[in-house]
Amino acid sequence: MSKRPSKTIWHARHRGMMMGKINLIIPDKLEKEFREAIFKRFGMKRGNISKAIEEAIRDWIKKQK
């Protein structure tokens, strides 16, 4: 029996978006600072970490161009 994808993945696939996965290990202090910054900017809602990581990646890419 296969596992059903999450609603986020299901919606992304049906909108024609491909989703990638990155496994990342960062120091505890950096993770704590990042989570605090997310809380201050977006609040404590499910999915805000993903939103913040996507934003950080987009900003990094823009700076590299």
C-alpha positions in Angstrom: 0.0 0.0 0.0 1.5 3.4 -1.0 1.5 6.4 1.2 -0.8 9.2 0.1 1.1 12.5 -0.6 0.4 15.5 1.6 -2.1 18.1 0.4 0.7 20.5 -0.3 2.4 18.0 -2.6 -0.8 17.0 -4.2 -1.8 20.6 -5.0 1.7 21.4 -6.3 1.7 18.4 -8.6 -1.7 19.3 -10.0 -0.6 22.9 -10.6 2.3 21.6 -12.7 4.9 22.4 -10.1 7.7 20.0 -9.3 8.8 19.7 -5.7 12.3 18.9 -4.6 13.5 17.8 -1.2 16.7 19.0 0.5 18.0 17.3 3.7 20.0 19.9 5.6 21.8 19.7 9.0 22.6 23.0 10.6 24.0 24.0 14.0 21.4 24.1 16.8 22.1 27.8 17.4 21.4 28.7 13.8 18.2 26.7 13.7 17.0 28.4 16.9 17.7 31.9 15.4 16.0 30.9 12.2 12.9 29.6 14.0 12.7 32.8 16.1 13.0 35.0 12.9 10.2 33.0 11.3 8.0 33.4 14.3 8.5 37.2 14.3 7.8 37.5 10.6 5.2 34.9 9.9 3.8 33.7 13.3 3.6 30.1 14.4 1.6 28.5 11.6 2.2 25.1 10.0 4.2 25.4 6.8 5.9 28.7 7.7 9.3 27.1 7.9 8.9 25.8 4.4 7.8 29.3 3.2 10.7 31.0 5.0 13.2 28.5 3.5 11.8 29.0 0.0 12.1 32.8 0.5 15.7 32.5 1.7 16.7 30.3 -1.3 15.1 32.8 -3.7 16.9 35.7 -2.0 20.2 33.8 -2.2 19.7 33.0 -5.9 18.9 36.7 -6.7 22.1 37.8 -4.9 24.2 35.3 -6.9 23.0 36.7 -10.3 
